[in-house]
């Protein structure tokens, strides 16, 4: 089961969205981590796409016809299409 970012009771401090803090502490808001991962993937020419569904945030990666979804609200856990739907 995937966790919703919105349903989480955790309050994110300002440092969780500041890039230099996220890089230093290696922890941050799920969307900040997603933006960082997305930027790095573009740099190495790997295509990923943001998917947002009512509080659920994912990065989608397709490899050899198989879609994988990185759950940004669940510590980057990867889901396959059958788990995602």
Buried (B, 14 or more C-beta within 10 A) or exposed (E): EBBEBEEEEEEBEEBBBBEEBBEEEEEBBBBBBBBBBBEEBEEEEEEBEEBEEEEBBBBBBEEEEEBBBBBBBBEEEBBEEEEBE
